C-alpha cells in the first residue's frame, strides 16, 4: 500500500496512527439516555384544502435509547 493510499484509508475510517490507545473496551458506554413517550400524535395539514388534514397518525408508547462512547466519538 502506498503512503497516499494509506493516508486516504486512515481518513476514510477516521484513524490516527499516533493517537493514544483507548483505555476502555469497545463495549464501554459512557452515557445512556432513555426516553419514553406514552403517546405521540402526528398531523400533517394543508391550509389550501378545505378539510386541511392530509395525514393523522397516533402512536402509543414511543421509546428511544441513545448510547454514547466519548472515547470512540460514537453514538448508537
N, C-alpha and C positions, 0 to 999 in steps of 0.2 A: 504494500500500500504506500503510495507516495505521500509525502508530508502534506500536500494540498488536499488529497483525498481524506487523510486522517483528520485534518482540521475541519473539513466540511462535515464529516461524520460526527465529530465531537460537538459541533454547533447544532446539528440536527437533533442530537439526543441530550443536549444541554449538559455535557460532561466537561469537567475541568480536570486535567491531569494533575495539577498542583493543589487541588482542593484537599483539605484535611478529611480523612475518612469519618463517616458518621459514627457516633458512639452508640446509636440506638439501632436495634434491629429494624428491618424493613416493615415489620408488622406493627411497630410502635405508633400509637395515635396520641398526639399531644392534646388536641381539643376535640370535643364531641358535642354537637348541637343537635338536640332532638326537638322536633316541632310537631304539634298535633292540633288540628283544627276539627272541631266536631261537625261543622257543615260549611260548605262553600257554594254560593250561588253565582253563576256567571251569566250575564245578559249582554248580548250584542244588539245594539239598536241602530236604526237608520231613521233619522228625523225626516227624511224626504218621503217616506211612505206612510200611509195612514195608520196602520197598526203599530209601526215603529219597531217592534221586536223581530229580529232576524233569527236569533238563537237564544234559547233559555235552557241552561243546564244546571243541575243541582247534584252536588257530590256530598256524600256522607263520610265522615271520618277520614280526613286527608292527613297523611303522615309524611314527614321528611326527616332524614338523618344526614347530617353533614359532618364529616370527619376531616381533621387537618393534621398534616405532618409538616411542621415548620422546617425541620431538618432536611426533609426531602422536597420542600417547597411544593407540596401537593395537597389537593383537596379531593375528597371522594364523596 
